[in-house]
Amino acid sequence: MDVREFVKPRMNPNIAQLSPGDTVRVSLKTVEGDKERLQHFHGMVIRMRKGVDGGSFTVRRVSYGIGVERTFPFQSPSVQNVEVLRHGQVRRAKLYHMRGLSAKRARLKERREKAVEQAMPEEEEQASE
């Protein structure tokens, strides 16, 4: 018997396409007493885990000189939005080595998406005249 036969994980549609090395801002719904508010967690995705339960991703940030990691399930209803701010260029799937780095060594190069812009032939003719 497999768990997938009984429960099909429902992915949260508010979570963007992520990959390790991305800098993201996760908006969480926080309940304090009888009030609800959005709390943002800003950091770098260091791990993505996929599994039978839908999987999760771990975000790391340094706050007041102390590294803070938080794991968010992909199917959690408390995750309101995940906004990708930067795409980091990495060569590993798990970025645990970032825990030992600080300051400038902890920075990643930005992965740029190749945008092919083709000018219209009519515009080129007008520009040459």
N, CA, C and O atoms as a Tinker XYZ file with bonds, in Angstrom:
   516  protein
     1  N      0.831000   -1.178000    0.000000    73     2
     2  CA     0.000000    0.000000    0.000000    64     1     3
     3  C      0.880000    1.248000    0.000000    63     2     4     5
     4  O      1.881000    1.324000    0.713000    81     3
     5  N      0.493000    2.193000   -0.793000    73     3     6
     6  CA     1.217000    3.452000   -0.876000    64     5     7
     7  C      0.310000    4.581000   -0.382000    63     6     8     9
     8  O     -0.905000    4.539000   -0.575000    81     7
     9  N      0.894000    5.565000    0.240000    73     7    10
    10  CA     0.120000    6.684000    0.774000    64     9    11
    11  C     -0.562000    7.446000   -0.351000    63    10    12    13
    12  O     -1.639000    8.010000   -0.159000    81    11
    13  N      0.059000    7.466000   -1.523000    73    11    14
    14  CA    -0.505000    8.207000   -2.659000    64    13    15
    15  C     -1.875000    7.677000   -3.084000    63    14    16    17
    16  O     -2.659000    8.402000   -3.698000    81    15
    17  N     -2.164000    6.410000   -2.757000    73    15    18
    18  CA    -3.463000    5.848000   -3.102000    64    17    19
    19  C     -4.579000    6.472000   -2.262000    63    18    20    21
    20  O     -5.720000    6.565000   -2.714000    81    19
    21  N     -4.251000    6.898000   -1.047000    73    19    22
    22  CA    -5.265000    7.434000   -0.145000    64    21    23
    23  C     -5.368000    8.953000   -0.203000    63    22    24    25
    24  O     -6.466000    9.509000   -0.181000    81    23
    25  N     -4.225000    9.618000   -0.275000    73    23    26
    26  CA    -4.204000   11.071000   -0.209000    64    25    27
    27  C     -3.434000   11.613000   -1.403000    63    26    28    29
    28  O     -2.288000   11.235000   -1.647000    81    27
    29  N     -4.081000   12.501000   -2.140000    73    27    30
    30  CA    -3.402000   13.166000   -3.241000    64    29    31
    31  C     -3.059000   14.582000   -2.779000    63    30    32    33
    32  O     -3.957000   15.354000   -2.444000    81    31
    33  N     -1.755000   14.936000   -2.756000    73    31    34
    34  CA    -1.393000   16.274000   -2.282000    64    33    35
    35  C     -1.914000   17.361000   -3.220000    63    34    36    37
    36  O     -1.825000   17.243000   -4.442000    81    35
    37  N     -2.451000   18.405000   -2.631000    73    35    38
    38  CA    -2.942000   19.549000   -3.393000    64    37    39
    39  C     -1.917000   20.664000   -3.294000    63    38    40    41
    40  O     -1.695000   21.202000   -2.210000    81    39
    41  N     -1.305000   21.012000   -4.380000    73    39    42
    42  CA    -0.292000   22.055000   -4.376000    64    41    43
    43  C     -0.954000   23.421000   -4.247000    63    42    44    45
    44  O     -2.036000   23.659000   -4.782000    81    43
    45  N     -0.289000   24.299000   -3.534000    73    43    46
    46  CA    -0.767000   25.657000   -3.334000    64    45    47
    47  C     -0.516000   26.445000   -4.619000    63    46    48    49
    48  O      0.636000   26.549000   -5.041000    81    47
    49  N     -1.540000   27.000000   -5.253000    73    47    50
    50  CA    -1.339000   27.724000   -6.513000    64    49    51
    51  C     -0.612000   29.053000   -6.339000    63    50    52    53
    52  O     -0.169000   29.638000   -7.327000    81    51
    53  N     -0.478000   29.548000   -5.101000    73    51    54
    54  CA     0.182000   30.828000   -4.865000    64    53    55
    55  C      1.703000   30.721000   -4.814000    63    54    56    57
    56  O      2.395000   31.737000   -4.739000    81    55
    57  N      2.225000   29.500000   -4.856000    73    55    58
    58  CA     3.676000   29.303000   -4.788000    64    57    59
    59  C      4.223000   29.291000   -6.202000    63    58    60    61
    60  O      3.793000   28.506000   -7.047000    81    59
    61  N      5.185000   30.181000   -6.446000    73    59    62
    62  CA     5.787000   30.299000   -7.776000    64    61    63
    63  C      6.736000   29.131000   -8.034000    63    62    64    65
    64  O      7.023000   28.341000   -7.134000    81    63
    65  N      7.218000   29.030000   -9.268000    73    63    66
    66  CA     8.206000   28.018000   -9.636000    64    65    67
    67  C      9.529000   28.375000   -8.971000    63    66    68    69
    68  O     10.093000   29.435000   -9.246000    81    67
    69  N     10.030000   27.506000   -8.102000    73    67    70
    70  CA    11.235000   27.775000   -7.328000    64    69    71
    71  C     12.350000   26.837000   -7.733000    63    70    72    73
    72  O     12.119000   25.777000   -8.315000    81    71
    73  N     13.575000   27.253000   -7.410000    73    71    74
    74  CA    14.736000   26.381000   -7.538000    64    73    75
    75  C     15.749000   26.809000   -6.484000    63    74    76    77
    76  O     15.706000   27.949000   -6.021000    81    75
    77  N     16.659000   25.919000   -6.096000    73    75    78
    78  CA    17.658000   26.298000   -5.093000    64    77    79
    79  C     18.498000   27.480000   -5.563000    63    78    80    81
    80  O     18.853000   27.569000   -6.739000    81    79
    81  N     18.811000   28.377000   -4.648000    73    79    82
    82  CA    19.578000   29.564000   -4.975000    64    81    83
    83  C     18.731000   30.784000   -5.227000    63    82    84    85
    84  O     19.263000   31.892000   -5.294000    81    83
    85  N     17.429000   30.621000   -5.370000    73    83    86
    86  CA    16.543000   31.756000   -5.594000    64    85    87
    87  C     16.365000   32.549000   -4.305000    63    86    88    89
    88  O     16.268000   31.977000   -3.219000    81    87
    89  N     16.324000   33.857000   -4.436000    73    87    90
    90  CA    15.997000   34.719000   -3.312000    64    89    91
    91  C     14.503000   34.994000   -3.380000    63    90    92    93
    92  O     14.001000   35.497000   -4.385000    81    91
    93  N     13.797000   34.660000   -2.307000    73    91    94
    94  CA    12.340000   34.736000   -2.317000    64    93    95
    95  C     11.836000   35.521000   -1.119000    63    94    96    97
    96  O     12.541000   35.699000   -0.127000    81    95
    97  N     10.592000   35.988000   -1.235000    73    95    98
    98  CA     9.869000   36.590000   -0.125000    64    97    99
    99  C      8.597000   35.767000    0.058000    63    98   100   101
   100  O      7.726000   35.750000   -0.812000    81    99
   101  N      8.503000   35.089000    1.194000    73    99   102
   102  CA     7.364000   34.230000    1.493000    64   101   103
   103  C      6.421000   35.004000    2.398000    63   102   104   105
   104  O      6.836000   35.507000    3.443000    81   103
   105  N      5.161000   35.105000    2.010000    73   103   106
   106  CA     4.140000   35.776000    2.817000    64   105   107
   107  C      3.315000   34.714000    3.526000    63   106   108   109
   108  O      2.708000   33.856000    2.886000    81   107
   109  N      3.299000   34.780000    4.848000    73   107   110
   110  CA     2.578000   33.816000    5.663000    64   109   111
   111  C      1.412000   34.486000    6.362000    63   110   112   113
   112  O      1.497000   35.646000    6.766000    81   111
   113  N      0.333000   33.752000    6.500000    73   111   114
   114  CA    -0.797000   34.240000    7.273000    64   113   115
   115  C     -0.557000   33.864000    8.729000    63   114   116   117
   116  O     -0.477000   32.680000    9.060000    81   115
   117  N     -0.441000   34.862000    9.602000    73   115   118
   118  CA    -0.168000   34.650000   11.013000    64   117   119
   119  C     -1.382000   35.063000   11.826000    63   118   120   121
   120  O     -1.951000   36.134000   11.613000    81   119
   121  N     -1.771000   34.210000   12.756000    73   119   122
   122  CA    -2.907000   34.495000   13.624000    64   121   123
   123  C     -2.374000   34.811000   15.016000    63   122   124   125
   124  O     -1.696000   33.991000   15.635000    81   123
   125  N     -2.688000   36.008000   15.498000    73   123   126
   126  CA    -2.297000   36.432000   16.844000    64   125   127
   127  C     -3.563000   36.814000   17.592000    63   126   128   129
   128  O     -4.135000   37.881000   17.371000    81   127
   129  N     -3.983000   35.939000   18.468000    73   127   130
   130  CA    -5.239000   36.176000   19.187000    64   129   131
   131  C     -6.403000   36.044000   18.225000    63   130   132   133
   132  O     -6.621000   34.978000   17.650000    81   131
   133  N     -7.157000   37.131000   18.048000    73   131   134
   134  CA    -8.275000   37.110000   17.107000    64   133   135
   135  C     -7.964000   37.892000   15.839000    63   134   136   137
   136  O     -8.846000   38.094000   15.004000    81   135
   137  N     -6.711000   38.337000   15.684000    73   135   138
   138  CA    -6.321000   39.107000   14.505000    64   137   139
   139  C     -5.463000   38.270000   13.568000    63   138   140   141
   140  O     -4.692000   37.415000   14.001000    81   139
   141  N     -5.613000   38.533000   12.284000    73   139   142
   142  CA    -4.789000   37.886000   11.265000    64   141   143
   143  C     -3.982000   38.946000   10.549000    63   142   144   145
   144  O     -4.472000   40.045000   10.292000    81   143
   145  N     -2.734000   38.611000   10.224000    73   143   146
   146  CA    -1.900000   39.525000    9.459000    64   145   147
   147  C     -0.955000   38.717000    8.596000    63   146   148   149
   148  O     -0.801000   37.511000    8.785000    81   147
   149  N     -0.316000   39.399000    7.636000    73   147   150
   150  CA     0.686000   38.760000    6.787000    64   149   151
   151  C      2.070000   39.042000    7.348000    63   150   152   153
   152  O      2.401000   40.181000    7.675000    81   151
   153  N      2.869000   37.996000    7.453000    73   151   154
   154  CA     4.240000   38.118000    7.921000    64   153   155
   155  C      5.149000   37.646000    6.794000    63   154   156   157
   156  O      4.933000   36.572000    6.233000    81   155
   157  N      6.161000   38.437000    6.459000    73   155   158
   158  CA     7.046000   38.130000    5.344000    64   157   159
   159  C      8.344000   37.523000    5.857000    63   158   160   161
   160  O      8.889000   37.959000    6.871000    81   159
   161  N      8.833000   36.512000    5.146000    73   159   162
   162  CA    10.119000   35.891000    5.440000    64   161   163
   163  C     10.938000   35.976000    4.167000    63   162   164   165
   164  O     10.586000   35.364000    3.158000    81   163
   165  N     12.013000   36.721000    4.204000    73   163   166
   166  CA    12.822000   37.020000    3.031000    64   165   167
   167  C     14.142000   36.281000    3.155000    63   166   168   169
   168  O     14.834000   36.435000    4.161000    81   167
   169  N     14.517000   35.468000    2.146000    73   167   170
   170  CA    15.778000   34.743000    2.213000    64   169   171
   171  C     16.042000   33.937000    0.961000    63   170   172   173
   172  O     15.370000   34.106000   -0.057000    81   171
   173  N     17.041000   33.045000    1.046000    73   171   174
   174  CA    17.471000   32.240000   -0.095000    64   173   175
   175  C     16.997000   30.799000    0.076000    63   174   176   177
   176  O     17.072000   30.245000    1.173000    81   175
   177  N     16.511000   30.193000   -1.004000    73   175   178
   178  CA    16.087000   28.799000   -0.977000    64   177   179
   179  C     17.344000   27.939000   -0.978000    63   178   180   181
   180  O     18.120000   27.976000   -1.933000    81   179
   181  N     17.553000   27.154000    0.102000    73   179   182
   182  CA    18.744000   26.315000    0.157000    64   181   183
   183  C     18.410000   24.844000   -0.049000    63   182   184   185
   184  O     19.309000   24.034000   -0.273000    81   183
   185  N     17.129000   24.486000    0.023000    73   183   186
   186  CA    16.770000   23.082000   -0.149000    64   185   187
   187  C     15.356000   22.972000   -0.685000    63   186   188   189
   188  O     14.461000   23.718000   -0.289000    81   187
   189  N     15.174000   22.024000   -1.597000    73   187   190
   190  CA    13.836000   21.673000   -2.068000    64   189   191
   191  C     13.696000   20.168000   -1.886000    63   190   192   193
   192  O     14.541000   19.398000   -2.342000    81   191
   193  N     12.638000   19.762000   -1.226000    73   191   194
   194  CA    12.401000   18.349000   -0.982000    64   193   195
   195  C     11.059000   17.989000   -1.589000    63   194   196   197
   196  O     10.036000   18.610000   -1.301000    81   195
   197  N     11.088000   16.980000   -2.429000    73   195   198
   198  CA     9.853000   16.517000   -3.048000    64   197   199
   199  C      9.582000   15.112000   -2.533000    63   198   200   201
   200  O     10.493000   14.295000   -2.400000    81   199
   201  N      8.328000   14.852000   -2.251000    73   199   202
   202  CA     8.002000   13.550000   -1.693000    64   201   203
   203  C      6.530000   13.246000   -1.835000    63   202   204   205
   204  O      5.789000   13.939000   -2.531000    81   203
   205  N      6.130000   12.194000   -1.159000    73   203   206
   206  CA     4.751000   11.725000   -1.236000    64   205   207
   207  C      3.786000   12.756000   -0.664000    63   206   208   209
   208  O      2.669000   12.912000   -1.157000    81   207
   209  N      4.222000   13.457000    0.378000    73   207   210
   210  CA     3.339000   14.414000    1.042000    64   209   211
   211  C      3.263000   15.753000    0.327000    63   210   212   213
   212  O      2.622000   16.671000    0.839000    81   211
   213  N      3.882000   15.901000   -0.820000    73   211   214
   214  CA     3.831000   17.155000   -1.573000    64   213   215
   215  C      5.141000   17.904000   -1.544000    63   214   216   217
   216  O      5.409000   18.713000   -2.432000    81   215
   217  N      5.967000   17.651000   -0.536000    73   215   218
   218  CA     7.287000   18.256000   -0.485000    64   217   219
   219  C      7.316000   19.562000    0.277000    63   218   220   221
   220  O      6.292000   20.054000    0.751000    81   219
   221  N      8.530000   20.119000    0.386000    73   219   222
   222  CA     8.719000   21.369000    1.097000    64   221   223
   223  C      9.969000   22.059000    0.569000    63   222   224   225
   224  O     10.761000   21.472000   -0.168000    81   223
   225  N     10.126000   23.319000    0.967000    73   223   226
   226  CA    11.332000   24.058000    0.619000    64   225   227
   227  C     11.800000   24.807000    1.858000    63   226   228   229
   228  O     10.997000   25.235000    2.686000    81   227
   229  N     13.120000   24.957000    1.968000    73   227   230
   230  CA    13.721000   25.606000    3.122000    64   229   231
   231  C     14.340000   26.919000    2.693000    63   230   232   233
   232  O     15.083000   26.975000    1.713000    81   231
   233  N     14.033000   27.975000    3.431000    73   231   234
   234  CA    14.534000   29.316000    3.140000    64   233   235
   235  C     15.449000   29.736000    4.283000    63   234   236   237
   236  O     15.111000   29.551000    5.452000    81   235
   237  N     16.613000   30.305000    3.947000    73   235   238
   238  CA    17.586000   30.738000    4.943000    64   237   239
   239  C     17.841000   32.220000    4.809000    63   238   240   241
   240  O     17.942000   32.749000    3.702000    81   239
   241  N     17.944000   32.891000    5.948000    73   239   242
   242  CA    18.344000   34.282000    5.979000    64   241   243
   243  C     19.182000   34.519000    7.223000    63   242   244   245
   244  O     19.145000   33.728000    8.166000    81   243
   245  N     19.936000   35.606000    7.222000    73   243   246
   246  CA    20.727000   35.980000    8.381000    64   245   247
   247  C     20.067000   37.196000    9.005000    63   246   248   249
   248  O     19.918000   38.236000    8.362000    81   247
   249  N     19.672000   37.056000   10.265000    73   247   250
   250  CA    18.989000   38.120000   10.982000    64   249   251
   251  C     19.786000   38.476000   12.228000    63   250   252   253
   252  O     19.950000   37.645000   13.121000    81   251
   253  N     20.284000   39.712000   12.291000    73   251   254
   254  CA    21.092000   40.192000   13.405000    64   253   255
   255  C     22.296000   39.289000   13.657000    63   254   256   257
   256  O     22.648000   39.022000   14.806000    81   255
   257  N     22.926000   38.821000   12.580000    73   255   258
   258  CA    24.131000   38.009000   12.686000    64   257   259
   259  C     23.893000   36.544000   12.985000    63   258   260   261
   260  O     24.854000   35.794000   13.155000    81   259
   261  N     22.647000   36.113000   13.055000    73   259   262
   262  CA    22.316000   34.719000   13.348000    64   261   263
   263  C     21.553000   34.147000   12.165000    63   262   264   265
   264  O     20.582000   34.744000   11.701000    81   263
   265  N     21.992000   32.986000   11.674000    73   263   266
   266  CA    21.318000   32.331000   10.561000    64   265   267
   267  C     20.004000   31.721000   11.000000    63   266   268   269
   268  O     19.953000   30.998000   11.995000    81   267
   269  N     18.936000   32.009000   10.263000    73   267   270
   270  CA    17.599000   31.500000   10.568000    64   269   271
   271  C     17.102000   30.745000    9.345000    63   270   272   273
   272  O     17.088000   31.284000    8.239000    81   271
   273  N     16.697000   29.502000    9.546000    73   271   274
   274  CA    16.142000   28.700000    8.460000    64   273   275
   275  C     14.714000   28.328000    8.808000    63   274   276   277
   276  O     14.386000   28.038000    9.958000    81   275
   277  N     13.881000   28.345000    7.790000    73   275   278
   278  CA    12.482000   27.993000    7.993000    64   277   279
   279  C     12.027000   27.121000    6.839000    63   278   280   281
   280  O     12.328000   27.407000    5.680000    81   279
   281  N     11.309000   26.066000    7.152000    73   279   282
   282  CA    10.835000   25.123000    6.141000    64   281   283
   283  C      9.344000   25.324000    5.934000    63   282   284   285
   284  O      8.570000   25.382000    6.889000    81   283
   285  N      8.952000   25.430000    4.662000    73   283   286
   286  CA     7.556000   25.653000    4.299000    64   285   287
   287  C      7.063000   24.483000    3.454000    63   286   288   289
   288  O      7.707000   24.143000    2.461000    81   287
   289  N      5.942000   23.854000    3.815000    73   287   290
   290  CA     5.364000   22.812000    2.961000    64   289   291
   291  C      4.734000   23.429000    1.710000    63   290   292   293
   292  O      4.174000   24.524000    1.766000    81   291
   293  N      4.828000   22.725000    0.593000    73   291   294
   294  CA     4.253000   23.226000   -0.647000    64   293   295
   295  C      2.737000   23.300000   -0.590000    63   294   296   297
   296  O      2.138000   24.141000   -1.260000    81   295
   297  N      2.107000   22.441000    0.192000    73   295   298
   298  CA     0.642000   22.426000    0.211000    64   297   299
   299  C      0.057000   23.130000    1.421000    63   298   300   301
   300  O     -1.114000   22.928000    1.740000    81   299
   301  N      0.842000   23.950000    2.100000    73   299   302
   302  CA     0.357000   24.649000    3.285000    64   301   303
   303  C     -0.596000   25.777000    2.908000    63   302   304   305
   304  O     -0.261000   26.596000    2.052000    81   303
   305  N     -1.780000   25.844000    3.526000    73   303   306
   306  CA    -2.695000   26.952000    3.240000    64   305   307
   307  C     -2.264000   28.256000    3.902000    63   306   308   309
   308  O     -2.766000   29.320000    3.539000    81   307
   309  N     -1.341000   28.201000    4.869000    73   307   310
   310  CA    -0.900000   29.431000    5.523000    64   309   311
   311  C      0.078000   30.225000    4.663000    63   310   312   313
   312  O      0.301000   31.408000    4.921000    81   311
   313  N      0.663000   29.597000    3.650000    73   311   314
   314  CA     1.540000   30.318000    2.727000    64   313   315
   315  C      0.650000   31.055000    1.733000    63   314   316   317
   316  O     -0.011000   30.436000    0.898000    81   315
   317  N      0.639000   32.375000    1.829000    73   315   318
   318  CA    -0.236000   33.176000    0.977000    64   317   319
   319  C      0.383000   33.464000   -0.383000    63   318   320   321
   320  O     -0.309000   33.452000   -1.401000    81   319
   321  N      1.689000   33.722000   -0.398000    73   319   322
   322  CA     2.331000   34.104000   -1.649000    64   321   323
   323  C      3.826000   33.842000   -1.528000    63   322   324   325
   324  O      4.408000   34.006000   -0.456000    81   323
   325  N      4.444000   33.433000   -2.637000    73   323   326
   326  CA     5.890000   33.309000   -2.716000    64   325   327
   327  C      6.330000   34.098000   -3.933000    63   326   328   329
   328  O      5.966000   33.780000   -5.065000    81   327
   329  N      7.114000   35.129000   -3.681000    73   327   330
   330  CA     7.569000   36.011000   -4.749000    64   329   331
   331  C      9.066000   35.791000   -4.958000    63   330   332   333
   332  O      9.854000   35.928000   -4.021000    81   331
   333  N      9.454000   35.450000   -6.183000    73   331   334
   334  CA    10.867000   35.245000   -6.500000    64   333   335
   335  C     11.471000   36.595000   -6.855000    63   334   336   337
   336  O     11.044000   37.242000   -7.811000    81   335
   337  N     12.475000   37.023000   -6.074000    73   335   338
   338  CA    13.110000   38.313000   -6.294000    64   337   339
   339  C     14.331000   38.199000   -7.197000    63   338   340   341
   340  O     14.552000   39.059000   -8.049000    81   339
   341  N     15.129000   37.144000   -7.021000    73   339   342
   342  CA    16.326000   36.911000   -7.830000    64   341   343
   343  C     16.462000   35.428000   -8.087000    63   342   344   345
   344  O     16.071000   34.610000   -7.254000    81   343
   345  N     17.014000   35.073000   -9.239000    73   343   346
   346  CA    17.351000   33.689000   -9.547000    64   345   347
   347  C     18.853000   33.543000   -9.383000    63   346   348   349
   348  O     19.617000   34.183000  -10.106000    81   347
   349  N     19.287000   32.718000   -8.451000    73   347   350
   350  CA    20.708000   32.526000   -8.214000    64   349   351
   351  C     21.280000   31.448000   -9.116000    63   350   352   353
   352  O     20.610000   30.461000   -9.421000    81   351
   353  N     22.514000   31.641000   -9.538000    73   351   354
   354  CA    23.184000   30.666000  -10.386000    64   353   355
   355  C     23.939000   29.694000   -9.482000    63   354   356   357
   356  O     24.938000   30.070000   -8.868000    81   355
   357  N     23.471000   28.451000   -9.396000    73   355   358
   358  CA    24.079000   27.453000   -8.522000    64   357   359
   359  C     24.336000   26.171000   -9.302000    63   358   360   361
   360  O     23.753000   25.934000  -10.360000    81   359
   361  N     25.236000   25.344000   -8.742000    73   359   362
   362  CA    25.571000   24.076000   -9.374000    64   361   363
   363  C     25.261000   22.903000   -8.463000    63   362   364   365
   364  O     25.688000   21.781000   -8.734000    81   363
   365  N     24.541000   23.142000   -7.408000    73   363   366
   366  CA    24.202000   22.096000   -6.454000    64   365   367
   367  C     22.690000   22.096000   -6.216000    63   366   368   369
   368  O     22.013000   23.097000   -6.451000    81   367
   369  N     22.182000   20.971000   -5.752000    73   367   370
   370  CA    20.763000   20.874000   -5.454000    64   369   371
   371  C     20.474000   21.299000   -4.024000    63   370   372   373
   372  O     19.427000   21.887000   -3.750000    81   371
   373  N     21.395000   21.007000   -3.111000    73   371   374
   374  CA    21.244000   21.380000   -1.705000    64   373   375
   375  C     22.384000   22.333000   -1.358000    63   374   376   377
   376  O     23.553000   22.000000   -1.552000    81   375
   377  N     22.058000   23.486000   -0.857000    73   375   378
   378  CA    23.045000   24.523000   -0.602000    64   377   379
   379  C     23.390000   24.606000    0.885000    63   378   380   381
   380  O     23.391000   25.692000    1.463000    81   379
   381  N     23.682000   23.468000    1.499000    73   379   382
   382  CA    24.007000   23.455000    2.917000    64   381   383
   383  C     25.338000   24.142000    3.189000    63   382   384   385
   384  O     25.568000   24.604000    4.306000    81   383
   385  N     26.209000   24.221000    2.208000    73   383   386
   386  CA    27.500000   24.876000    2.409000    64   385   387
   387  C     27.338000   26.382000    2.649000    63   386   388   389
   388  O     28.279000   27.028000    3.112000    81   387
   389  N     26.183000   26.946000    2.349000    73   387   390
   390  CA    25.940000   28.369000    2.599000    64   389   391
   391  C     25.871000   28.667000    4.097000    63   390   392   393
   392  O     26.028000   29.819000    4.503000    81   391
   393  N     25.642000   27.653000    4.913000    73   391   394
   394  CA    25.568000   27.854000    6.359000    64   393   395
   395  C     26.911000   28.308000    6.927000    63   394   396   397
   396  O     26.948000   29.061000    7.900000    81   395
   397  N     28.003000   27.860000    6.334000    73   395   398
   398  CA    29.323000   28.212000    6.830000    64   397   399
   399  C     29.900000   29.468000    6.225000    63   398   400   401
   400  O     30.974000   29.908000    6.635000    81   399
   401  N     29.213000   30.063000    5.254000    73   399   402
   402  CA    29.720000   31.250000    4.586000    64   401   403
   403  C     29.075000   32.506000    5.169000    63   402   404   405
   404  O     27.960000   32.467000    5.689000    81   403
   405  N     29.792000   33.604000    5.070000    73   403   406
   406  CA    29.236000   34.864000    5.525000    64   405   407
   407  C     29.679000   35.979000    4.603000    63   406   408   409
   408  O     30.637000   35.835000    3.843000    81   407
   409  N     28.986000   37.067000    4.678000    73   407   410
   410  CA    29.296000   38.302000    3.955000    64   409   411
   411  C     29.381000   38.065000    2.453000    63   410   412   413
   412  O     28.450000   37.534000    1.848000    81   411
   413  N     30.502000   38.462000    1.854000    73   411   414
   414  CA    30.598000   38.451000    0.397000    64   413   415
   415  C     30.651000   37.034000   -0.180000    63   414   416   417
   416  O     30.213000   36.808000   -1.308000    81   415
   417  N     31.178000   36.092000    0.581000    73   415   418
   418  CA    31.256000   34.713000    0.079000    64   417   419
   419  C     29.889000   34.055000   -0.028000    63   418   420   421
   420  O     29.725000   33.089000   -0.773000    81   419
   421  N     28.920000   34.559000    0.697000    73   419   422
   422  CA    27.582000   33.967000    0.683000    64   421   423
   423  C     26.736000   34.488000   -0.469000    63   422   424   425
   424  O     25.595000   34.058000   -0.639000    81   423
   425  N     27.272000   35.399000   -1.257000    73   423   426
   426  CA    26.501000   35.935000   -2.382000    64   425   427
   427  C     26.585000   34.993000   -3.575000    63   426   428   429
   428  O     27.587000   34.310000   -3.783000    81   427
   429  N     25.521000   34.976000   -4.341000    73   427   430
   430  CA    25.472000   34.161000   -5.552000    64   429   431
   431  C     25.362000   35.060000   -6.772000    63   430   432   433
   432  O     24.810000   36.158000   -6.702000    81   431
   433  N     25.892000   34.583000   -7.887000    73   431   434
   434  CA    25.689000   35.303000   -9.136000    64   433   435
   435  C     24.230000   35.150000   -9.536000    63   434   436   437
   436  O     23.569000   34.175000   -9.179000    81   435
   437  N     23.749000   36.118000  -10.273000    73   435   438
   438  CA    22.358000   36.071000  -10.707000    64   437   439
   439  C     22.256000   35.334000  -12.023000    63   438   440   441
   440  O     23.029000   35.581000  -12.948000    81   439
   441  N     21.290000   34.420000  -12.103000    73   439   442
   442  CA    21.031000   33.680000  -13.327000    64   441   443
   443  C     20.096000   34.512000  -14.184000    63   442   444   445
   444  O     18.983000   34.840000  -13.773000    81   443
   445  N     20.544000   34.840000  -15.343000    73   443   446
   446  CA    19.740000   35.680000  -16.243000    64   445   447
   447  C     19.026000   34.796000  -17.251000    63   446   448   449
   448  O     19.621000   33.891000  -17.836000    81   447
   449  N     17.767000   35.064000  -17.441000    73   447   450
   450  CA    16.987000   34.356000  -18.449000    64   449   451
   451  C     17.298000   34.965000  -19.801000    63   450   452   453
   452  O     17.337000   36.187000  -19.943000    81   451
   453  N     17.519000   34.120000  -20.789000    73   451   454
   454  CA    17.866000   34.616000  -22.115000    64   453   455
   455  C     16.604000   35.104000  -22.818000    63   454   456   457
   456  O     15.715000   34.326000  -23.165000    81   455
   457  N     16.559000   36.397000  -23.012000    73   455   458
   458  CA    15.422000   37.004000  -23.702000    64   457   459
   459  C     15.857000   37.335000  -25.116000    63   458   460   461
   460  O     16.771000   38.131000  -25.330000    81   459
   461  N     15.210000   36.730000  -26.052000    73   459   462
   462  CA    15.536000   36.972000  -27.446000    64   461   463
   463  C     14.592000   38.032000  -27.975000    63   462   464   465
   464  O     13.385000   37.825000  -28.098000    81   463
   465  N     15.178000   39.163000  -28.280000    73   463   466
   466  CA    14.370000   40.250000  -28.821000    64   465   467
   467  C     14.699000   40.383000  -30.301000    63   466   468   469
   468  O     15.831000   40.694000  -30.671000    81   467
   469  N     13.725000   40.152000  -31.119000    73   467   470
   470  CA    13.927000   40.256000  -32.553000    64   469   471
   471  C     13.183000   41.488000  -33.055000    63   470   472   473
   472  O     11.984000   41.656000  -32.833000    81   471
   473  N     13.929000   42.326000  -33.727000    73   471   474
   474  CA    13.322000   43.532000  -34.287000    64   473   475
   475  C     12.567000   43.169000  -35.559000    63   474   476   477
   476  O     12.938000   42.246000  -36.284000    81   475
   477  N     11.527000   43.902000  -35.803000    73   475   478
   478  CA    10.732000   43.671000  -37.002000    64   477   479
   479  C     11.530000   44.149000  -38.219000    63   478   480   481
   480  O     12.214000   45.169000  -38.128000    81   479
   481  N     11.464000   43.449000  -39.347000    73   479   482
   482  CA    12.214000   43.868000  -40.534000    64   481   483
   483  C     11.799000   45.255000  -41.027000    63   482   484   485
   484  O     12.628000   45.986000  -41.571000    81   483
   485  N     10.532000   45.627000  -40.847000    73   483   486
   486  CA    10.078000   46.938000  -41.303000    64   485   487
   487  C     10.761000   48.050000  -40.506000    63   486   488   489
   488  O     11.117000   49.089000  -41.061000    81   487
   489  N     10.943000   47.824000  -39.198000    73   487   490
   490  CA    11.580000   48.836000  -38.366000    64   489   491
   491  C     13.040000   49.008000  -38.740000    63   490   492   493
   492  O     13.559000   50.122000  -38.683000    81   491
   493  N     13.718000   47.925000  -39.123000    73   491   494
   494  CA    15.125000   48.005000  -39.509000    64   493   495
   495  C     15.279000   48.814000  -40.803000    63   494   496   497
   496  O     16.222000   49.593000  -40.944000    81   495
   497  N     14.345000   48.624000  -41.747000    73   495   498
   498  CA    14.415000   49.367000  -42.999000    64   497   499
   499  C     14.218000   50.859000  -42.758000    63   498   500   501
   500  O     14.899000   51.688000  -43.363000    81   499
   501  N     13.283000   51.195000  -41.872000    73   499   502
   502  CA    13.034000   52.600000  -41.581000    64   501   503
   503  C     14.208000   53.237000  -40.858000    63   502   504   505
   504  O     14.509000   54.411000  -41.076000    81   503
   505  N     14.864000   52.485000  -40.011000    73   503   506
   506  CA    15.989000   53.010000  -39.268000    64   505   507
   507  C     17.202000   53.257000  -40.165000    63   506   508   509
   508  O     17.991000   54.166000  -39.907000    81   507
   509  N     17.354000   52.442000  -41.227000    73   507   510
   510  CA    18.521000   52.587000  -42.113000    64   509   511
   511  C     18.366000   53.758000  -43.074000    63   510   512   513
   512  O     19.361000   54.243000  -43.612000    81   511
   513  N     17.151000   54.217000  -43.300000    73   511   514
   514  CA    16.932000   55.323000  -44.240000    64   513   515
   515  C     17.216000   56.657000  -43.699000    63   514   516
   516  O     17.065000   57.654000  -44.405000    81   515
